[in-house]
Amino acid sequence: MMRYCLLLLLLAATSFTGRLSDPGPGDGPGNLADDDWHSLFNGRNLKGWDSYLKGIGLNTDANKVFTVVTEEGEKVIRISGEITGGLSTKKEYGDYHLQLLFKWGVLTWGTKKGRKKDSGLLYHSVGPYGADNGAWMRSQEFQVEEGNVGDYWGCAGATADIPAIKKTDSDYVYSPTGALYTFRADSHTGRHCIKAGDAEHPTGHWNSLDLYCHGDTAVQVVNGQVMMILYHCGQVDNGTIKPLTKGKIQLQSEGAEVFYKQIRIRPITQLPAEILKQ
């Protein structure tokens, strides 16, 4: 606990490096300086990305699960959700602020038909494709699911220490004043931590996601509100936890139609202290 308190004090002492304000339903991503930003989506095609579909493989997408379409007069990435898989960057990233917008479509498929629409932002993605559920790489998941946007899942051996309050034997809810638990698939806590609060806009409206990663710490922000802070991001390797601090970025296809746009990233040298005040 002492180590955790010292870490909070250190982070609080850092200066603010930029934060996305809540755009409001249907609005743009707010006023943020364009300095140092690099776009991960060129607005024309999926250059710079690879697709992987469960049971099909790499860059073979005859069903057009991943496409670029025009939505509300703007070019966006459409993920149909028809086949489970992911769209991943070709490059790896570490120490960054990632920012994007998403909104739900109307279609659902398979076991997700008629249920909560589901997708996900997977980061620090490493190792082979299909390691998790035959579809995704080892990674940390910033959950994108109706009503649960901002939850944490560890994929294929990813782990994190998260302050939380234990609600039931299987439910842990993020709290900055909670005890520090290690979330991993082979532990009693499991690999899922529930977000704090709810900032998601109604289905059909655009939502902003901000992800801050520096060292082995990550901050997940939805529409300007901190949902969770992860410490000591790691991965289980032969029973030992090793650091997991960089990797590719994946966007999930998981049974629901979803749109993504304005995906951009910039390097950071420290975490923004302002978000810890929430």
Backbone as JSON, one array per atom type, in Angstrom:
{
  "sequence": "MMRYCLLLLLLAATSFTGRLSDPGPGDGPGNLADDDWHSLFNGRNLKGWDSYLKGIGLNTDANKVFTVVTEEGEKVIRISGEITGGLSTKKEYGDYHLQLLFKWGVLTWGTKKGRKKDSGLLYHSVGPYGADNGAWMRSQEFQVEEGNVGDYWGCAGATADIPAIKKTDSDYVYSPTGALYTFRADSHTGRHCIKAGDAEHPTGHWNSLDLYCHGDTAVQVVNGQVMMILYHCGQVDNGTIKPLTKGKIQLQSEGAEVFYKQIRIRPITQLPAEILKQ",
  "N": [[0.82, -1.21, 0.0], [1.98, 1.24, 0.73], [3.73, 1.63, -1.37], [1.94, 2.08, -3.43], [0.67, 4.47, -2.59], [2.85, 6.25, -2.72], [3.28, 6.2, -5.45], [0.96, 7.44, -6.42], [1.35, 10.04, -5.38], [3.62, 10.79, -6.8], [2.65, 10.76, -9.44], [0.71, 12.73, -9.25], [2.24, 14.96, -9.06], [3.13, 15.52, -11.55], [2.92, 17.43, -14.63], [0.07, 18.63, -16.54], [-0.66, 17.16, -19.63], [-2.54, 17.3, -21.62], [-5.99, 16.81, -22.36], [-9.04, 15.32, -23.28], [-12.06, 16.96, -23.56], [-15.5, 16.28, -22.66], [-17.36, 15.63, -25.49], [-20.08, 15.77, -25.77], [-23.28, 14.42, -26.79], [-23.12, 13.41, -30.12], [-21.39, 15.44, -30.93], [-18.15, 16.82, -31.91], [-14.65, 16.0, -31.18], [-13.93, 17.91, -29.28], [-11.95, 20.75, -28.12], [-8.69, 20.59, -28.7], [-5.24, 20.92, -28.8], [-3.43, 20.5, -31.86], [-0.81, 19.81, -31.92], [1.85, 17.55, -32.26], [0.23, 15.34, -32.77], [-0.54, 12.28, -34.43], [-2.25, 10.81, -37.03], [-3.97, 7.74, -37.04], [-5.77, 6.75, -38.77], [-6.37, 7.3, -42.08], [-8.59, 8.3, -43.33], [-9.37, 7.38, -45.77], [-8.74, 4.7, -46.46], [-7.76, 1.46, -45.18], [-5.03, 1.47, -44.79], [-2.03, 0.78, -43.08], [-3.09, -0.83, -41.19], [-3.84, -4.17, -40.06], [-6.0, -6.95, -40.62], [-7.61, -9.52, -38.74], [-9.36, -12.5, -38.59], [-11.32, -14.77, -36.77], [-10.84, -18.2, -37.27], [-10.36, -17.77, -39.93], [-8.15, -16.06, -40.6], [-5.24, -13.98, -41.3], [-5.56, -10.82, -42.8], [-7.54, -11.57, -44.65], [-10.53, -10.98, -45.73], [-13.18, -11.54, -46.91], [-15.85, -11.17, -46.32], [-16.04, -8.55, -45.75], [-15.82, -7.41, -43.16], [-14.37, -5.38, -42.01], [-14.37, -2.17, -43.08], [-14.21, 0.98, -44.88], [-16.48, 3.55, -44.69], [-18.98, 6.03, -45.55], [-20.32, 8.05, -43.15], [-22.68, 10.12, -41.89], [-21.7, 12.09, -43.59], [-18.96, 11.85, -43.34], [-15.87, 10.1, -43.65], [-15.45, 6.98, -42.14], [-14.39, 4.2, -40.07], [-15.98, 1.18, -40.43], [-17.02, -1.54, -38.55], [-18.41, -4.55, -38.97], [-19.02, -6.65, -37.25], [-19.83, -9.18, -37.82], [-18.16, -11.43, -37.97], [-16.0, -12.74, -35.53], [-13.11, -11.01, -34.51], [-10.29, -8.85, -35.19], [-9.04, -5.54, -35.87], [-5.9, -4.4, -36.38], [-3.12, -2.22, -35.63], [-0.21, -1.91, -37.66], [2.12, -1.11, -36.51], [3.87, -0.9, -33.32], [3.22, 0.7, -30.17], [4.18, 2.79, -27.44], [4.1, 4.66, -24.37], [2.09, 6.92, -24.73], [-0.69, 9.03, -25.74], [-3.73, 8.13, -26.74], [-6.5, 8.75, -28.81], [-9.88, 8.6, -29.78], [-13.08, 8.33, -31.49], [-16.21, 6.66, -31.14], [-19.24, 5.02, -32.21], [-22.3, 3.17, -31.89], [-23.69, 0.89, -34.31], [-26.53, -0.71, -35.79], [-26.74, -3.43, -36.16], [-26.56, -6.8, -34.91], [-25.02, -9.98, -34.21], [-24.97, -13.61, -34.32], [-24.19, -15.14, -31.2], [-24.4, -12.77, -29.92], [-26.64, -11.55, -30.82], [-29.34, -9.41, -30.44], [-28.52, -8.76, -27.91], [-26.45, -6.85, -25.58], [-24.53, -4.52, -27.38], [-21.21, -5.06, -28.53], [-17.72, -4.46, -28.47], [-14.3, -3.45, -28.51], [-11.35, -1.82, -27.32], [-8.19, -2.74, -27.69], [-5.04, -2.74, -26.24], [-1.4, -2.49, -25.99], [-0.81, -4.8, -27.42], [0.54, -7.92, -28.09], [2.5, -10.72, -29.35], [1.17, -13.8, -30.81], [-1.5, -13.7, -33.25], [-4.91, -14.41, -32.47], [-4.58, -15.51, -29.95], [-6.26, -15.05, -27.79], [-9.38, -16.33, -27.36], [-9.24, -17.29, -29.93], [-9.13, -15.1, -31.57], [-7.89, -12.63, -30.86], [-4.88, -10.82, -29.99], [-2.55, -11.17, -27.23], [-3.24, -8.8, -24.77], [-4.21, -5.66, -23.17], [-7.5, -4.83, -22.35], [-9.58, -2.16, -23.04], [-12.66, -1.92, -22.38], [-15.36, -1.83, -24.69], [-18.51, -1.79, -24.65], [-22.03, -1.77, -24.64], [-23.23, 0.06, -21.97], [-21.11, -0.76, -20.41], [-18.76, 0.52, -21.02], [-15.42, 1.18, -20.58], [-14.7, -0.68, -18.7], [-12.27, -3.16, -17.56], [-10.48, -5.79, -19.08], [-8.25, -8.53, -19.05], [-6.44, -9.92, -21.64], [-5.54, -13.07, -22.84], [-3.46, -13.64, -20.98], [-2.58, -11.17, -20.11], [-2.04, -8.83, -17.44], [-2.89, -6.7, -14.62], [-2.52, -4.36, -11.94], [-5.03, -3.06, -9.98], [-6.75, -0.61, -8.16], [-9.53, -1.39, -6.23], [-12.91, -2.14, -5.13], [-14.25, -4.92, -3.58], [-17.15, -6.44, -4.51], [-18.66, -8.81, -4.88], [-17.82, -12.35, -4.91], [-16.91, -12.5, -7.47], [-17.07, -10.0, -8.58], [-15.48, -6.97, -8.93], [-15.08, -3.56, -8.37], [-13.71, -0.68, -9.74], [-12.01, 1.65, -7.7], [-10.41, 4.54, -6.62], [-9.65, 4.66, -3.99], [-9.69, 2.11, -3.13], [-8.58, -1.26, -2.23], [-5.51, -2.62, -3.54], [-5.66, -4.8, -6.14], [-4.51, -7.67, -7.95], [-5.25, -8.37, -11.21], [-5.72, -11.15, -13.04], [-6.08, -13.97, -15.19], [-5.7, -16.46, -13.97], [-6.04, -16.09, -11.25], [-7.75, -15.56, -8.05], [-9.2, -13.25, -8.28], [-9.77, -13.03, -10.95], [-9.93, -11.82, -14.38], [-11.23, -9.47, -14.89], [-12.27, -6.17, -14.27], [-14.63, -3.89, -13.04], [-15.71, -0.78, -14.29], [-15.65, 2.61, -12.89], [-18.5, 4.44, -12.29], [-20.57, 5.88, -14.98], [-20.29, 7.03, -18.15], [-21.1, 6.92, -20.73], [-22.61, 7.93, -23.8], [-26.0, 7.97, -25.16], [-26.99, 5.16, -27.22], [-26.13, 5.33, -30.62], [-25.13, 7.86, -30.66], [-22.01, 9.66, -30.86], [-19.13, 8.75, -28.98], [-16.33, 9.7, -27.01], [-13.13, 8.32, -26.54], [-10.31, 8.24, -24.51], [-7.04, 7.2, -24.05], [-4.4, 6.95, -21.92], [-1.1, 6.04, -21.73], [1.76, 5.35, -19.93], [4.91, 4.22, -19.18], [4.37, 1.49, -17.05], [1.77, 2.1, -16.44], [-1.68, 2.84, -17.04], [-4.4, 4.87, -18.13], [-7.83, 4.96, -18.45], [-10.27, 6.67, -20.15], [-13.54, 7.93, -20.6], [-15.54, 9.92, -22.53], [-14.41, 12.18, -21.32], [-14.31, 11.5, -18.63], [-12.61, 9.81, -16.06], [-12.45, 6.37, -16.02], [-10.96, 4.33, -15.02], [-7.79, 3.45, -13.56], [-4.89, 1.75, -14.31], [-2.25, -0.07, -12.88], [1.14, -1.26, -12.99], [1.09, -2.79, -15.41], [1.21, -5.89, -16.97], [2.33, -9.17, -18.11], [1.75, -12.66, -18.08], [4.29, -14.94, -18.12], [5.39, -18.06, -18.42], [4.49, -18.5, -15.81], [5.49, -16.33, -14.45], [5.16, -12.85, -13.83], [5.77, -10.41, -16.16], [6.77, -7.15, -17.43], [4.38, -5.32, -19.42], [4.28, -3.03, -21.61], [4.11, -1.84, -24.08], [2.9, -2.1, -27.47], [0.85, -3.3, -30.2], [-2.23, -1.76, -31.38], [-5.55, -2.77, -31.18], [-8.8, -3.01, -32.65], [-11.82, -4.36, -31.8], [-13.89, -6.8, -33.42], [-16.86, -8.04, -32.5], [-19.46, -9.27, -32.7], [-21.21, -7.12, -33.08], [-22.3, -4.22, -34.85], [-20.26, -1.42, -35.32], [-18.85, 1.86, -35.34], [-15.85, 3.67, -35.94], [-13.83, 6.61, -35.64], [-11.63, 9.46, -36.33], [-9.13, 8.67, -35.22], [-6.31, 9.03, -33.4], [-2.92, 9.61, -32.27], [-0.39, 10.51, -29.88], [2.9, 11.08, -28.62], [3.78, 10.91, -25.11], [5.48, 12.18, -22.24], [4.94, 11.95, -19.65], [2.27, 11.2, -17.31], [-0.92, 12.85, -17.33], [-1.54, 14.92, -14.66], [-3.93, 16.11, -14.0], [-6.12, 14.39, -14.54], [-6.09, 12.63, -12.44], [-7.28, 13.96, -10.4], [-9.94, 13.51, -10.57]],
  "CA": [[0.0, 0.0, 0.0], [2.88, 2.4, 0.75], [4.24, 1.83, -2.73], [0.82, 2.62, -4.2], [0.5, 5.87, -2.19], [3.97, 7.01, -3.27], [3.07, 6.32, -6.89], [-0.06, 8.46, -6.62], [1.95, 11.33, -5.13], [4.52, 11.08, -7.9], [1.85, 11.08, -10.61], [0.02, 13.99, -9.01], [3.21, 16.05, -9.18], [3.45, 15.77, -12.96], [2.11, 18.47, -15.25], [-0.98, 18.18, -17.43], [-0.17, 17.14, -21.01], [-3.64, 17.35, -22.58], [-7.11, 15.97, -22.0], [-10.2, 15.5, -24.12], [-13.3, 17.29, -22.86], [-16.67, 15.53, -23.13], [-17.88, 16.34, -26.65], [-21.54, 15.8, -25.78], [-23.83, 13.52, -27.81], [-23.11, 13.79, -31.52], [-20.44, 16.5, -31.22], [-16.8, 16.41, -32.25], [-13.8, 15.58, -30.07], [-13.56, 18.98, -28.36], [-10.84, 21.6, -28.51], [-7.41, 20.08, -28.21], [-4.18, 21.34, -29.72], [-3.04, 19.47, -32.81], [0.63, 19.58, -31.84], [2.38, 16.21, -31.99], [-0.7, 14.26, -33.07], [-0.37, 11.49, -35.65], [-3.49, 10.11, -37.32], [-3.84, 6.32, -37.35], [-6.75, 6.46, -39.83], [-6.16, 8.36, -43.07], [-9.87, 8.77, -43.84], [-9.61, 6.87, -47.12], [-8.66, 3.25, -46.51], [-7.22, 0.85, -43.96], [-3.58, 1.41, -44.86], [-1.44, 0.86, -41.76], [-3.79, -1.77, -40.32], [-4.03, -5.57, -40.46], [-7.22, -7.57, -40.09], [-7.51, -10.93, -38.38], [-10.69, -13.05, -38.31], [-11.3, -16.09, -36.15], [-11.11, -19.3, -38.18], [-10.07, -17.37, -41.31], [-6.75, -15.71, -40.64], [-4.72, -12.62, -41.42], [-5.79, -10.03, -44.02], [-8.47, -12.26, -45.54], [-11.8, -10.44, -45.25], [-14.14, -11.59, -48.01], [-17.15, -10.72, -45.83], [-15.95, -7.11, -45.54], [-16.08, -7.09, -41.75], [-13.7, -4.1, -41.78], [-14.45, -1.34, -44.28], [-14.33, 2.42, -44.72], [-17.77, 3.98, -45.23], [-19.36, 7.4, -45.26], [-21.32, 8.13, -42.1], [-22.95, 11.53, -41.58], [-20.86, 12.91, -44.44], [-17.55, 11.71, -42.98], [-15.32, 8.76, -43.8], [-15.22, 6.34, -40.85], [-14.19, 2.76, -40.12], [-17.13, 0.36, -40.03], [-16.78, -2.93, -38.19], [-19.75, -5.14, -39.02], [-19.22, -7.55, -36.13], [-20.37, -10.46, -38.28], [-17.19, -12.47, -37.62], [-15.15, -12.31, -34.43], [-11.74, -10.74, -34.92], [-9.77, -7.55, -34.81], [-8.29, -4.7, -36.79], [-4.75, -4.01, -35.56], [-2.09, -1.41, -36.25], [0.99, -2.65, -38.03], [3.19, -0.66, -35.64], [3.68, -0.95, -31.88], [3.3, 2.01, -29.54], [4.34, 2.88, -26.0], [4.16, 6.04, -23.84], [1.28, 7.69, -25.65], [-2.08, 9.42, -25.53], [-4.54, 7.71, -27.88], [-7.8, 9.39, -28.77], [-10.75, 8.21, -30.88], [-14.51, 8.38, -31.28], [-16.96, 5.49, -31.62], [-20.68, 4.95, -31.96], [-22.88, 1.88, -32.26], [-24.62, 0.73, -35.4], [-27.79, -1.36, -35.39], [-26.7, -4.88, -36.38], [-25.9, -7.74, -33.99], [-24.84, -11.26, -34.88], [-24.63, -14.82, -33.56], [-24.54, -15.2, -29.78], [-24.62, -11.4, -29.46], [-27.84, -11.02, -31.44], [-30.35, -8.96, -29.51], [-27.92, -8.49, -26.61], [-25.65, -5.64, -25.55], [-23.54, -4.42, -28.46], [-19.9, -5.31, -27.94], [-16.48, -4.28, -29.22], [-13.26, -3.24, -27.53], [-10.07, -1.21, -27.69], [-7.15, -3.57, -27.09], [-3.76, -2.05, -26.35], [-0.22, -3.27, -25.62], [-1.07, -6.1, -28.04], [1.78, -8.59, -28.46], [2.41, -12.15, -29.55], [0.45, -14.31, -31.98], [-2.92, -13.44, -33.44], [-5.78, -15.5, -32.07], [-4.21, -16.08, -28.64], [-7.44, -14.94, -26.93], [-10.62, -16.75, -28.02], [-8.99, -17.54, -31.35], [-9.41, -13.9, -32.33], [-7.13, -11.43, -30.51], [-3.55, -10.97, -29.43], [-2.4, -10.83, -25.81], [-3.42, -7.35, -24.69], [-5.09, -5.08, -22.18], [-8.73, -4.4, -23.02], [-10.43, -1.04, -22.68], [-13.94, -2.47, -22.84], [-16.35, -1.03, -25.4], [-19.75, -2.56, -24.65], [-23.14, -0.95, -24.16], [-23.39, 0.1, -20.52], [-19.9, -1.18, -19.71], [-17.6, 1.15, -21.64], [-14.43, 1.58, -19.59], [-14.28, -1.85, -17.93], [-10.98, -3.76, -17.9], [-10.29, -7.24, -19.24], [-6.92, -8.96, -19.45], [-6.59, -10.9, -22.73], [-4.49, -14.04, -23.15], [-2.33, -13.59, -20.06], [-2.26, -9.81, -19.66], [-2.39, -8.59, -16.05], [-2.76, -5.33, -14.13], [-2.9, -4.07, -10.55], [-6.07, -2.03, -10.05], [-7.43, -0.38, -6.89], [-10.93, -1.75, -6.42], [-13.72, -2.6, -4.01], [-14.83, -6.22, -3.86], [-18.6, -6.45, -4.31], [-19.0, -10.22, -4.71], [-16.64, -13.18, -5.15], [-16.43, -12.35, -8.85], [-17.23, -8.62, -9.03], [-14.63, -5.95, -8.34], [-15.37, -2.28, -8.98], [-12.61, 0.27, -9.59], [-12.11, 2.76, -6.77], [-9.06, 5.03, -6.33], [-9.35, 4.46, -2.57], [-9.84, 0.69, -2.83], [-7.37, -2.08, -2.09], [-4.88, -2.91, -4.82], [-5.79, -6.21, -6.52], [-3.9, -8.09, -9.22], [-6.23, -9.02, -12.07], [-5.16, -12.09, -14.0], [-7.05, -15.04, -15.42], [-5.49, -17.62, -13.1], [-6.11, -15.71, -9.85], [-9.11, -15.57, -7.51], [-9.89, -12.03, -8.71], [-10.11, -13.12, -12.36], [-9.28, -10.87, -15.29], [-12.19, -8.41, -15.21], [-12.57, -5.16, -13.26], [-15.73, -3.04, -13.49], [-15.41, 0.66, -14.3], [-16.29, 3.47, -11.9], [-19.44, 5.38, -12.9], [-21.06, 5.63, -16.33], [-20.19, 8.28, -18.91], [-21.44, 6.63, -22.13], [-23.76, 8.6, -24.38], [-27.01, 7.03, -25.68], [-26.66, 4.44, -28.44], [-26.36, 6.11, -31.83], [-24.33, 9.09, -30.55], [-20.57, 9.45, -30.78], [-18.47, 8.77, -27.68], [-14.89, 9.86, -27.08], [-12.27, 7.49, -25.69], [-8.92, 8.65, -24.38], [-6.21, 6.22, -23.36], [-3.07, 7.44, -21.59], [-0.19, 4.97, -21.31], [3.13, 5.77, -19.69], [5.52, 3.15, -18.4], [3.45, 0.37, -16.85], [0.5, 2.63, -15.96], [-2.61, 3.23, -18.09], [-5.6, 5.55, -17.66], [-8.92, 4.8, -19.41], [-11.17, 7.82, -20.0], [-14.7, 7.9, -21.48], [-16.22, 11.21, -22.58], [-13.78, 13.11, -20.4], [-14.33, 11.03, -17.24], [-11.75, 8.67, -15.79], [-13.15, 5.16, -15.64], [-10.08, 3.37, -14.36], [-6.34, 3.58, -13.69], [-4.21, 0.47, -14.18], [-0.84, 0.01, -12.48], [1.97, -2.45, -13.17], [0.61, -3.59, -16.54], [2.15, -6.98, -17.19], [1.9, -10.38, -18.81], [2.23, -13.88, -17.45], [5.19, -15.7, -18.98], [5.86, -19.23, -17.66], [4.13, -18.34, -14.41], [6.08, -15.1, -13.91], [4.64, -11.63, -14.42], [6.76, -9.51, -16.75], [6.13, -5.9, -17.88], [3.71, -5.2, -20.72], [4.23, -1.57, -21.65], [3.97, -1.35, -25.44], [2.38, -3.1, -28.39], [-0.07, -2.84, -31.22], [-3.57, -1.37, -30.95], [-6.56, -3.54, -31.89], [-10.22, -2.69, -32.51], [-12.48, -5.66, -31.86], [-15.16, -7.19, -34.03], [-17.36, -8.99, -31.51], [-20.9, -9.53, -32.77], [-22.04, -5.92, -33.18], [-21.87, -3.17, -35.77], [-19.72, -0.26, -34.6], [-18.1, 2.78, -36.18], [-14.75, 4.39, -35.3], [-13.27, 7.69, -36.46], [-10.72, 10.42, -35.71], [-8.2, 7.89, -34.39], [-5.01, 9.69, -33.45], [-2.03, 9.25, -31.17], [0.77, 11.37, -29.73], [3.78, 10.63, -27.52], [3.79, 11.68, -23.87], [6.63, 11.9, -21.38], [4.42, 11.76, -18.29], [0.83, 11.13, -17.25], [-1.53, 14.12, -16.93], [-1.94, 14.92, -13.26], [-5.31, 16.6, -13.86], [-7.12, 13.33, -14.54], [-6.1, 11.97, -11.14], [-8.12, 14.72, -9.49], [-11.29, 13.01, -10.64]],
  "C": [[0.86, 1.26, 0.0], [3.4, 2.71, -0.64], [3.17, 2.49, -3.6], [0.61, 4.11, -3.89], [1.61, 6.75, -2.76], [3.81, 7.23, -4.76], [2.04, 7.4, -7.2], [0.52, 9.86, -6.41], [2.87, 11.74, -6.26], [3.74, 11.5, -9.14], [1.17, 12.44, -10.45], [0.95, 15.18, -9.2], [3.53, 16.38, -10.62], [2.52, 16.82, -13.54], [1.14, 17.89, -16.24], [-0.51, 18.27, -18.87], [-1.29, 17.12, -22.04], [-4.73, 16.39, -22.23], [-8.29, 16.31, -22.88], [-11.4, 15.85, -23.27], [-14.44, 16.49, -23.45], [-17.28, 16.27, -24.31], [-19.38, 16.53, -26.61], [-22.05, 14.92, -26.9], [-23.78, 14.13, -29.2], [-22.09, 14.85, -31.88], [-19.08, 15.93, -31.58], [-15.97, 16.17, -31.02], [-13.35, 16.72, -29.16], [-12.35, 19.75, -28.85], [-9.55, 21.11, -27.88], [-6.35, 20.43, -29.24], [-3.73, 20.19, -30.6], [-1.55, 19.15, -32.77], [0.93, 18.13, -31.51], [1.43, 15.06, -32.31], [-0.34, 13.58, -34.39], [-1.64, 10.68, -35.87], [-3.21, 8.65, -37.65], [-4.84, 5.87, -38.42], [-6.71, 7.62, -40.81], [-7.45, 8.88, -43.69], [-10.21, 8.28, -45.24], [-9.68, 5.35, -47.17], [-8.03, 2.75, -45.21], [-5.71, 0.63, -44.04], [-2.99, 1.63, -43.47], [-2.07, -0.07, -40.75], [-3.79, -3.17, -40.92], [-5.36, -6.06, -39.89], [-6.95, -9.04, -39.77], [-8.9, -11.41, -37.97], [-10.57, -14.48, -37.8], [-11.69, -17.17, -37.16], [-10.79, -19.0, -39.62], [-8.61, -16.97, -41.46], [-6.48, -14.25, -40.91], [-5.0, -12.03, -42.8], [-6.56, -10.8, -45.09], [-9.88, -11.93, -45.06], [-12.82, -10.37, -46.39], [-15.51, -11.08, -47.6], [-17.19, -9.22, -45.55], [-16.4, -6.72, -44.12], [-15.52, -5.71, -41.43], [-13.7, -3.29, -43.07], [-14.42, 0.14, -43.88], [-15.6, 2.86, -45.42], [-17.97, 5.46, -44.93], [-20.51, 7.4, -44.27], [-21.47, 9.59, -41.7], [-21.98, 12.45, -42.33], [-19.38, 12.81, -44.18], [-17.09, 10.27, -43.18], [-14.96, 8.19, -42.42], [-14.93, 4.86, -41.08], [-15.46, 2.08, -39.63], [-16.65, -1.05, -39.73], [-18.15, -3.6, -38.1], [-20.06, -5.99, -37.8], [-19.66, -8.94, -36.52], [-19.48, -11.64, -37.91], [-16.28, -11.93, -36.53], [-13.71, -12.11, -34.92], [-11.3, -9.36, -34.5], [-9.06, -6.85, -35.96], [-7.14, -4.12, -35.99], [-3.77, -3.14, -36.34], [-0.9, -2.28, -36.6], [2.15, -2.31, -37.09], [2.83, -0.86, -34.17], [3.88, 0.45, -31.3], [3.46, 1.86, -28.03], [4.46, 4.34, -25.6], [3.4, 7.0, -24.75], [-0.06, 8.1, -25.06], [-2.81, 9.08, -26.82], [-5.94, 8.3, -27.71], [-8.62, 8.94, -29.98], [-12.21, 8.41, -30.5], [-15.14, 7.11, -31.81], [-18.44, 5.72, -31.41], [-21.2, 3.6, -32.47], [-23.71, 1.99, -33.52], [-25.88, 0.05, -34.9], [-27.72, -2.88, -35.45], [-26.03, -5.62, -35.23], [-25.95, -9.12, -34.62], [-24.65, -12.39, -33.87], [-25.1, -14.78, -32.12], [-24.79, -13.81, -29.19], [-25.93, -10.81, -29.99], [-28.88, -10.66, -30.38], [-29.83, -8.65, -28.11], [-27.14, -7.17, -26.66], [-24.64, -5.65, -26.69], [-22.14, -4.4, -27.85], [-18.79, -5.05, -28.95], [-15.39, -4.11, -28.17], [-12.04, -2.58, -28.14], [-8.99, -1.98, -26.94], [-5.79, -2.89, -27.32], [-2.64, -2.87, -25.72], [-0.36, -4.7, -26.17], [0.23, -6.71, -28.56], [1.51, -10.07, -28.73], [1.55, -12.53, -30.74], [-0.99, -13.84, -32.03], [-3.72, -14.66, -32.97], [-5.47, -16.11, -30.72], [-5.37, -16.04, -27.66], [-8.69, -15.26, -27.75], [-10.45, -16.98, -29.51], [-9.08, -16.31, -32.22], [-8.44, -12.75, -32.09], [-5.77, -11.78, -29.93], [-3.6, -10.77, -27.91], [-2.43, -9.3, -25.7], [-4.21, -6.97, -23.45], [-6.33, -4.57, -22.91], [-9.39, -3.24, -22.3], [-11.8, -1.41, -23.24], [-14.8, -1.43, -23.54], [-17.58, -1.92, -25.56], [-20.86, -1.7, -24.06], [-23.3, -1.06, -22.65], [-22.14, -0.23, -19.74], [-18.62, -0.55, -20.28], [-16.66, 1.67, -20.56], [-14.0, 0.47, -18.66], [-12.9, -2.32, -18.37], [-11.13, -5.26, -18.06], [-8.83, -7.49, -19.6], [-7.05, -10.08, -20.47], [-5.34, -11.76, -22.86], [-3.25, -13.9, -22.27], [-1.89, -12.21, -19.65], [-2.76, -9.63, -18.23], [-2.26, -7.1, -15.73], [-3.12, -5.28, -12.66], [-3.85, -2.88, -10.58], [-6.67, -1.84, -8.66], [-8.93, -0.58, -7.07], [-11.59, -2.1, -5.1], [-14.39, -3.91, -4.41], [-16.31, -6.2, -3.52], [-19.13, -7.86, -4.07], [-17.73, -11.03, -4.96], [-16.07, -12.96, -6.55], [-16.5, -10.92, -9.36], [-16.37, -7.66, -8.22], [-14.85, -4.66, -9.11], [-14.22, -1.31, -8.7], [-12.95, 1.36, -8.58], [-10.71, 3.24, -6.45], [-8.67, 4.85, -4.87], [-9.46, 2.99, -2.16], [-8.5, 0.0, -2.62], [-6.82, -2.4, -3.48], [-4.92, -4.41, -5.08], [-5.06, -6.47, -7.82], [-4.95, -8.86, -10.01], [-5.5, -9.85, -13.12], [-6.06, -13.31, -14.06], [-6.91, -16.19, -14.44], [-5.49, -17.26, -11.62], [-7.56, -15.7, -9.37], [-9.88, -14.32, -7.93], [-10.39, -12.15, -10.15], [-9.47, -12.0, -13.17], [-10.16, -9.68, -15.65], [-12.37, -7.48, -14.02], [-13.6, -4.2, -13.83], [-15.35, -1.57, -13.33], [-16.09, 1.38, -13.14], [-17.21, 4.44, -12.63], [-19.84, 4.99, -14.3], [-21.07, 6.94, -17.09], [-20.63, 8.1, -20.36], [-22.67, 7.41, -22.57], [-24.75, 7.57, -24.92], [-26.57, 6.39, -26.99], [-27.06, 5.27, -29.66], [-25.63, 7.43, -31.83], [-22.85, 8.73, -30.44], [-20.08, 9.6, -29.35], [-16.98, 8.94, -27.88], [-14.2, 8.92, -26.1], [-10.87, 8.1, -25.7], [-8.19, 7.58, -23.58], [-4.83, 6.83, -23.18], [-2.23, 6.28, -21.09], [1.21, 5.57, -21.12], [3.78, 4.76, -18.75], [4.55, 1.99, -18.27], [2.12, 0.81, -16.27], [-0.36, 3.06, -17.15], [-3.85, 3.86, -17.46], [-6.65, 5.48, -18.77], [-9.99, 5.85, -19.14], [-12.29, 7.73, -21.03], [-15.41, 9.25, -21.39], [-15.73, 12.17, -21.49], [-13.75, 12.67, -18.95], [-13.44, 9.8, -17.08], [-12.59, 7.49, -15.32], [-12.29, 4.24, -14.81], [-8.61, 3.76, -14.57], [-5.73, 2.21, -13.4], [-2.75, 0.71, -13.81], [-0.15, -1.32, -12.78], [1.4, -3.36, -14.27], [1.66, -4.65, -16.88], [1.55, -8.11, -17.99], [2.52, -11.58, -18.13], [3.05, -14.68, -18.46], [5.8, -16.81, -18.15], [5.65, -19.05, -16.16], [4.66, -17.09, -13.75], [5.49, -13.89, -14.61], [5.79, -10.74, -14.89], [6.05, -8.26, -17.28], [5.47, -6.04, -19.25], [3.42, -3.72, -20.9], [4.12, -0.99, -23.06], [3.42, -2.47, -26.32], [1.47, -2.46, -29.43], [-1.41, -2.45, -30.59], [-4.57, -2.12, -31.82], [-7.95, -2.97, -31.62], [-11.0, -3.98, -32.76], [-13.71, -5.68, -32.76], [-15.71, -8.3, -33.14], [-18.89, -9.05, -31.5], [-21.79, -8.32, -32.89], [-21.43, -4.93, -34.16], [-21.44, -1.95, -34.97], [-18.89, 0.57, -35.58], [-17.03, 3.48, -35.35], [-14.24, 5.49, -36.23], [-12.31, 8.54, -35.62], [-9.77, 9.73, -34.73], [-6.82, 8.53, -34.51], [-4.24, 9.42, -32.17], [-0.9, 10.27, -31.1], [1.61, 10.87, -28.56], [3.61, 11.51, -26.29], [5.01, 11.27, -23.05], [6.22, 11.73, -19.93], [2.9, 11.68, -18.37], [0.26, 12.48, -16.81], [-2.05, 14.06, -15.5], [-3.41, 15.3, -13.1], [-6.33, 15.47, -13.8], [-7.17, 12.59, -13.22], [-6.99, 12.7, -10.14], [-9.58, 14.27, -9.52], [-11.52, 11.88, -9.64]]
}
